[in-house]
Amino acid sequence: MDDREEVKSVLEHLPLVQAPDAIWTSIEAALDEHRSPARRQWQWGFAAVAVSALLVVGYWTVGHRTGQWIETDSKSRTTLRIGEIGFVEIEPGTRVRVPATQPGEHRLTLARGEIRAKISAPPRLFFVDTASGTAIDLGCEYTLSDDELGLGLLQVTKGWVSFQWKGVESLVPAGASCRTYPKIGPGIPYFDDASQRLKDALGNDAIDVILAESRVRDTLTLWHLLQRVPAEERARVYDRIAALTPVPDGVSRDKALRLDPETLKLWKDELAWKW
Amino acid sequence: MVDLIDRQISAEIVAACRAGDRDAFRALYDLYKDRVYSIAHYFLHGDPAAASDVTQQVFLKLMTHIADFRGEAEFSTWLYRLVVNACMDAGRRRKSDEVASERSHLEMFADPASQEDDYARTQVANSVRAAVSALPPKFRIAVLLRYFEDLSYEEMAKALHCSMGTVASRLSRGHRMLAERLKGLKYG
């Protein structure tokens, strides 16, 4: 008996559960409402900031006004529709640009300020370039801010975001954040509910404190830390992760300490269920 | 379970949905709603409100952004990823993902309509539900996807954002956990 048949023999006692009729009613109401707020946001943007609104209108109706900068003043905000895959809310004091776009790809450049992206699409369709690197949407909602020095903060509220710069990558899941640095790239991600001591220690490279303060969930931080610390420190990080949660089959200590890519990916895939 | 006919129909419906056909949206919803709801229902320990929220969220996302999708295979993968993400997010938002005590958990799953059925069969069904609910989230979602959606390992790997080897491992371990928990239970 193969595994599918084995599952069936057990789970045939789990009947299909009929979805309540009220769900469709709620969906329809939400779909109808969805069409209206977009128009209201466009109209508000037009009234509030003339230049930005014109660019938004151009973006909306013509497609991409490539190369155009969109800038909000200290009191205004506006919304960009990203094709059919979502929206980006541009907060006050923000400057973004819509560069040339490839088919099947949507990009923004964030020069400074804050944006909130709500994207629902297959992964790697929406990108935001900053001075610190590129945020790659993996199907999510997130906030990305960047100051004039290029120091930034990525906060993910749904799904995942990959932030990359020259081969350095941080994977940031929902409920986690990651600082970004110009010419350095993404920092080590951490959960927003991690201890303040742990968060402060990340900024100070205080490995002892990071290890001592970490919980099972903070293996997100530790997995990234393993790849960033000097080689002589990796064993301590490995041992801490192993103490928090069993190391899965296929992840050898030796390969992990050598940062074998396949080993690290396998370990991450298992740890991710705790993140 | 999804059969070939279902998949062919859904490809046509997807095309109509992309053109903004609300009736096509409804047909697409009707095609998948019970399976999506069932996965959410069993994943979230039989909580109907949570399962409804997840189902609504999945289909809203699907319907508001469907124009961006190019083919039936990609649509299916996206649907299942939406289901996985929504279930996992909902599970994290719950104060505790721990299974309630056996007694209260069985009460949560108790189906009033089954009171007229044979008591033994009802108990078996409740035991199976409780056993699935007791699985760690990563094994639970894998088992439910495999059973309700009949996905291949490759499709599951895309939905779960992991390797096929990991899919196989989780299914294998999930099955063993179920078998251990249900040891001695007679199904017939």
Interface residues (C-beta under 8 A of the other chain):
Chain A: D3 R4 E6 V7 K8 S9 V10 L11 H13 L14 P15 L16 V17 Q18 A19 P20 A22 I23 W24 S26 I27 A30 L31 H34 G83 E84 I85 G86 S120 A121 P122 L125 L138 G139 K158 G159 W160 A174 G175 P248 D249 G250 K265 L266 D269 E270 A272 W273
Chain B: R22 F25 R26 Y29 K33 D34 R35 V36 Y37 S38 H41 Y42 P48 A51 S52 T55 Q56 F59 L60 K61 M63 T64 H65 I66 A67 D68 F69 E74 T77 W78 R81 L82 N85 D89 R92 V124 A125 V128 R129 V132 P136 P137 K138 V143 R146 Y147 F148 D150 H161 C162 S163 G165 T166 S169 L171 S172 H175 L178 A179 L182 Y187
